[in-house]
Amino acid sequence: MVRNIILVLILSVYGLVEVKGQTSPFELKLEEISVTGLGGLQAYAYGQDSGKWVLFGGRLDGLHRRQPFASFDIAGNNNQIIVVDVIGNKVWKSSLNGLSTALQEQLSSTNMEFHQEGHFLYIIGGYGYNASTSSRKTFGSIIAVDLEMLVDSIVRGGAITGAFRQIMDQKFAVTGGHLDMIGDVYYLIGGNKFDGNYNPMGNPTYVQVYTNSIRKFKIEDDGMNLNITHLSEVVDTACFHRRDYNTAAQILPNRNEGITVFSGVFRLNIDLPFLNCVNIDSQSHKIQPGFQQFYNHYHCPVLPVYSYKQNQMNTVFFGGIAQFYDSAGTLVQDDNVPFVKTIARVVRNSDGTMAEYKMPVEMPELLGSSAEFIRNEALDWYENGVLKLDSIQSDSVLVGYIFGGISSTGKNIFFTNTGTQSAASSQIFKVYLYKSNGSGIDQLNTQSNSSFKLEVYPNPNSGVFQLVFYSENEESIEINLYDVQGRLVYFNKFEDIKKGSNNLELNLGEVKYGGTYFVELKTSTGKLYRKLVLER
């Protein structure tokens, strides 16, 4: 996970106006297990063959450090292919030595995009060290891995070179996106091309370009010949200027296969996560109307579950990093975007409407960021990887596992991170699904399907800007402006604020100096803050 620097912002709390619940169609339980010899790993790629996991790349350390010389250092590269028999408690490891330099460098990178089709795993892009430039880059190639051949070779201790084929193509120079599939078409969604050494200190040591697009292509692969046919690229900055997000395979209300892009970073006008989601089908894409996702904003384990009988799609997100979290029934907004324990369920009903529910179970620690959900292939799944809920006959079933990711010692460590506050997790959790008996209640986030927001446009500005927000009531509000020392430099009170969306134009002509300030919106139910940059 690569994150741009944002200034520390005051913690704010916005009270939930109304607490509602929904009888959950299922409940979840996590059970921690361990596999001897399996170390920590995060932001990796994986495939499965004959019940064994195959892990590629990723990082052996925790959250990337702020010091440029220490960020994404070579010592943290995973330079091995790891085969895991989680049931038999066995691990096999193979060095990348013997492969070409191009394969070694890409297969030890982080945040690759990947998708498995049968015995073949296709890996694209990734960010890592490039010896020829003595710097880091996003690799422009696609790798086809014969998982059946590779697992057999590693378990027997044989050569692995025959399991890999690689095609160089700069259209695949993407990191932090996702590779998904609808029908026979691959969708390389979002992400960015990040070349150079990561530096959150504002120094120009890298070039970052978002793809802002879906890059579609087809693969012809007979096990020997690998051919790529590129299709038309769909460019939409409003929808796809995002990375480090979650995608989930979906069964849409018309019962066709689709993909939904959830959250991610960063919005064009502010260094905060997206709250909206984008639905993609074989014909088009569009932002989901009337819905905002407040939990689980960065890449984390995702479990998609569909009931054909109810025509209801549920997508479960496990922990990670988010701008919001629940605290005893209160929605807490922290614009530092902390690590969270939240497990949330987003439901899509048969009429296409969506809502977000906080489930009563949480991650046991600050876990989930850059981890993966690895499904139990013995169950009945749709071809696109969605679990068939109606096919589960027993009261409970092991649906899969959560492995790895970043384990953090605190919610907000980015600005103090020296490498000791987090680590790559070696923890494995069995994920059990229990069919609902009617007693489980998930808490509805009433603001997920409202127009709640607080935005500043434009930002930065010269002192004249729009403040856009949602009010649950007809009331008066206060607008306060604080400098970075916490001193009040501007105050205004507005009467007759209407219920619903509001737009106020402010002129800060009396504020003489430029710099960073914090706008406070104070209502009868709480406060919200946004960073404001004045250019004087």
N, C-alpha and C positions, 0 to 999 in steps of 0.2 A: 504494500500500500504506500503510495507516494502522496504526500499531502503538502499543499502550499501553506506558508506561514500565515496565521491570522493573529491579530493582537488579542490579548486576554480580554474577555468580555465579562461583564458582571453577570452572575447567575441570576436568572429570573424565574419566577413561578407564576403560572397562569392556572387558576383553579378550574377544574372541570365543572361546567355549569350543571350537568345532569349526569348521574352515574346510571348506566343501563347495563344489562347483562343479556347473554344469550346462552341457552343450553347448547353446549358444544356437541357437535356430531361425533367427536372423539376426544379422548384425553391422552396425554403423553407422560411417559416416565423415563427418566435417564438413569442408567446404571453404569458406574465407572468400572472399567476393566483395564488390564495392562497386558502388553505383549513384551516378553523378555527381549532385550536388545534393540528395541525400536526407540530411537531418540526423537527429539522434538523437531518439528518441521512446520513451516507456514508458507502460504502463497505458492503452493505446489500444483502440479498437474497430476492427474491419476487416471488409470483405467483398471478394468477387472478382467480376469480370465480364470475360469474353472474355480471360482471361489476365492481366488487370491487377488489382493490389491497390488498394483504396480505404481510406484510413486516416482515422479520426475521433478528435478529442479526445486525451486523454492529456497527459503532461507532457514539457516540453522540458528539464527538469533531472533530477537524480538522486534519491537517497533524500530524502524530506521532512526538512527541518531541524527541530531541537528547539526553536528559538526561535519562539515563537508568531507574531511579526510576519513571520517569513520562511517559515513553513510554508504550502505551497500558494499562494504568492504569484501575483498576476495575471500577472507577467512570465513565469512558467513555463507558462502555459496554451498549448495548441496551438489557435490560432484560425484554422487553415486546414484544408481538405480536401485530402488529398494522394493523387494517383493515380500509381502506380508500374508501369512496364513493366520488370520485372526482367530479362527476356531481351533486350529492345531497349535497355536502359540509358537509360531516359528517365523524367523526373519532371515532372508537371504539378501546380500548386498553385492553389487557389481560396480567396479570402477568404470568410468567413461573412457579410460585409456584404451587405445586401439581404434577408437572412432576418429573420424576426421576432426580437425580443429573446429570447423564450422558446426558440426554436430555437438561436440563437447561444450562449446561456448553457449549455444542455445539451450541445450538440455540442462545446463547449470544456472539458467537465468530464472527470474522470478516473474510472477503475474503473466504467465503464458495463457493463451486461449486454447481450449482443447474440447474435443468431442469424440466419443467412441461410437463406431458403427460396426457391429459384429465383432470380429477379432482385431479390427484395425482401430488404433487410436491416432487421431490427427491433432498435431500440436502446431500452433501458430505463434509467431512473435515472441514476446518476453523481453525483459530488461535485464542486462547483465554486462559483465566485463568483456571487452574486445581487445585482444592482445595487440593487434595491428595498429590500433590508435592509442593504446595505453589509456583508454577511457571506457566509459560505459555507453551503451547504445541500445536501441530497440532493434532486434534482429528481424530481418526481412526474409523469412522463408517459412515453408510448411514442411513438417516432418510426418511421415507415415510410419507407424510402429506396428509391427506384427506381434501382438501381445502373446499369442499362443507360442510362437517360436521363441520370443524373448524369455518368457517365464520358464520354458523347458530348458533353455540354454543356461540361465542363471542358476536354476535349481541343480542342474547337472554339473555346473562349473565350466561350461563350454564358452566358445566365442559368441559374442552378441552382435557382431557387425552386420550379419545378414538380416537382422530384424528391422533395419532402418533404411529409409529412403528419404531424400531431401531435395526440394526444389526451391531455388532462390527466386523471390518475387517481392518487390517492394510494396505491393498492395497488402502484403501480410506483415508489414512492419508496424505492428500494433501491440500495445501492452495495456493491461487494465480494462480490456473489453471482455466480450463473451462470444463464444462460437456455439451457435445453436442450429437447429435444423427444422424445417417444415417440409414434409414430403421428401423429395430428393434434392432439395436446394439447401445449401449451407448459408447461414446468416452470420457474418462477422459484424457485431453490433458495437458501435461506440468505441471507447478507448482512445488512446493517444499514441503519438510517436514521440518518445522522450530520448533525446540524444545528448550525451554529455554527463558530467558528474552532478548528481543531485546536490542542490545547495539551497536551503531555506533561508539563507541570510540576505537574499536579494541581489547576490552577485551573478553576473551573466556567465555561468559556467555550463549552461545547457540550453537547448532549444526544444520547446514543447509545442506540438501541434496536435490538436484534437482532430479526429477523423470527421466528427459531426455527421456520421453516416451509417448506413447499412451497406456493407460490401457483400454482394451475393455471388455465389459461384457453385459449380457442380464438380464432383470428383468422379473420375472413372479409374477404378483400381481393381486389377485382376490378381494382385499379389506380387506382380513383377513390374508391370507398367503403371505408372502414376501420371494421370493427365488431369489438368485443371482447366475448366472453362469458366471464365469470368462473365457474369451477367451484369445488367445495368446496376449502377450504384445509386442508392437513394440518399440524397443529402438533405438533412433537416437539422439545422443548428439548434432550434428551440427544443427538439426532442432528444437529440443524440450528442449534445455537447456534455458528455458525462463519462466518467470512468469509475473504477472501484465500486461498482454498483452490483445489484443482484438481478439476474434474469431467472425466470421460472417457466418451464414448459407448461402450457395451459390447455384445457379443454374448454372452449368458448361456449357461450350460451346456445349457439347454433350447432353445438357438438362437433365442430371442426377443431383441428389442432391449431394452436397459436403459441405466441411467446409474449410474456409481459416483462417489460424493463422497469425495475423498481429502484427509485431514488438514485444514489450516486452523487458525485461531486465534479466540478463546482459550478454553481449557477453563474451566468454571464456577468451579473451585476453585483455579486456579493460572494464572499468565500464561505458559503454554507451549502449544505446538501439540498438536492431537489426534494420536494415533497410530493411531486406528482408521479404518475406512472404512465407508461406508453404501451398500448396494446398493438401487437403485430399479428396479422394473418397473412395468408399467401397472396393477398391482393393489395393490401395497404397497411397503414399504421395511423394511430391517432392517440392523443392524450385522453385518458379516462376522465370523463366529465364528473364534477362534483365529488371528487375523492382526493384526499391527501394522506400520505403515509407518514406517521410521526415517529415510529419506532424502526430500528434496524436499518440504518442508512448506508452503511458500507458493506462490502462483501462479507457474507457469513454463510453458514450452512442453511440450505433451503430444502424443504420437503413439500412437493405438490401432491395434493390428494383430491380426487374427484368422485362424486357420487352421481352415477347415471340416473338412478331413481329420482333423486332430488334435483338433478341438473344443477348441482352446486359445486363450485370450484373453491377449494381451500388451499392456501399457500402459507406454510409455517416458516418463520424466520427465527434462528437461534442466536441470540446474543449479538456480539460484534460492537459496533460503534454507532452512536446516534445523537442527534441534536436534542431529543426528548427522551425522558423516561418517567415512569410512574413511581410516585412515592406516597404510599398510604392513601391512594385515591386522588392524588393531586398530580397533574401533568407538569413536570419540571422541565423547563427549557434551559439548556446550557449551550450557549453558542460557541464554547470551546470544543463541542462535539466529543463527549467523553466515551470511554468504554462502558458498556452496559451489560446487564444480565438478562434483559428482557427476552422472553419468548412470546412472539405475537403471531396471530393468525389473521390473514387477510382473506375475506370471503367474497366471492363473486356469485351473486344470486342468478336465478334463471332469467330475470329481467335485465341483467347486465349491470345492475347497481353493485357497488362495492363498499365494504366497511372493514374497519380494523378492530381487532379484539386482543386485549392482553390476556394471555393464558395464565392460569394460576400457578403453573410451574415456571421456575427460572433456571438459568444456568447456575451451577453451584459456585462459580467464581466469575471474575471478569474475563470471559472466554468467548470464543466464536469468531472473532475477527480473523479473516484470511484462513479459516478452517473450511472443511468440506463435509457435506453429508454424503456418505457412501451407502447406496441402497442395498438391501437384501434381495439379490436377484432371484431367489427362490419364490418370491411372491409374484402376484399378477400385476404387471405394469402395462400401461399403454406404450405403443412403440416410441413415443416421444419422452418417456420416462415419468409419466404421471401415474401415481398409485391408484388402482381401482378399489375404492373403498368398499363397494358393494360385494366384492369377491371375498372379503375377509369374513370367515364363518366363526372363528373362535372369538372369545371375549377379549383376548389380547394377543399381539403378535409382534415379533421383532421386525421392524420395518427397515432398519439400517443402523449405521454407526456415524458418529461425529468424531473426526480425528484432527488433531493438531491445531494450528492457528496460533495467535498471539495470546499469551497469558500475561495480564497486566497486574501490577501490585496496587494501582490506583486508577481512579476514573480519568483524571486529567494529568498525563505525564509528558505530553509532547514538549512543553516548554522547559521542562527540567530533565529531560531524558539524557542520561549519560551512558546508557547501555545496560544498566543494572536494574532498572525499574520494570522491565518486561523480559520475556523469554519466549522462544518457540516451544509450544506445548507438545508433550509426548502423550498427553492424556487421550484415552479413547472412551467414548460413551456409547453403550447400547441404547438405542431409541426404541421404546416399546409404545405401540399404539393400542389403546383400550377403546373398544366400542362404547359409546355413551350409554349410561343407564338412566340418564335424565337428571343426575345430581350435579354434574359438572357445569359450572357457570363461568363463562369468559366475560371479562369486563370490556364493554364497548368504549372505544375512544370516540366520544360524541363529536369531536372536532375533525375526525378523519374524513367525514363526508359532509363537512360544512365548508364555508369559504373563509374560515379563520386564517388570518395572516397579518403580518406587519411588515411592510416593505417600504424602502426609501428609494425614490427615483428622482433624478439620477444620483449616483453615488460612486465616486466623488462628485461634489458640486461646489459652486461659488457662494452658497448661502441661500439660494432659492431652490426649493425642492418640493416634491409631492410625498405625502405620508399616506399610505394606503393601508387600511386595517378593517377588521370585522368586529362589530360590537354585538353582543348577545342581547343588549337592552337599549331602550331609548334613555339616554343619560348624559351627564356632563363628563368630560375627561380633562386630564391635565397632561400637558406636554412639557417635559423638562429636558434640558440639555446640560450634560456634565462634561468637564474636561477630564483628562487622564488622571488628574490628581483627585478626582471626585468632587470638585467644586462646581456648584450650580452657576451656570453662566447665562441661562435663558429659561424663562418660564412663561407659559400661556395656558389659559383655561378656555375650553370651548363648550358652550351650552348646546342643547338640542341636537346632540348626536343621535342619528337615527339607528334603529335596529337593522343590522345587515352590513353591507359594504359601505365604507366611507372613504372619501378622498379629501385631504386637507392640503392646501398650499401654504408653506411656511417661508418666511423671509427673515433670515438671521442677520440683517444689516447691522444690528448693534453688537454682534460678535466680531471683534476686530482681527483676531488672529486665526490663521489657518492651522491645520493639524487634525489630530484624531479626537473625536468627541463621541459621547454616547447619548442617543435619544431615548428617553423614557416615556412610554405611554402608560398612564396610570388610570385605571378604570375602577369601578366598584367591585370588581371580582379579582383584581390583581394588577401586575405590572408586566410590561414587556420592554426589552431593550434591543436596540440595534446600533451597530457601529456606524459612525458618520465621519466622512473625511471632507474637510473644508479646504478648498484651494484658494488662498488669498494672495 
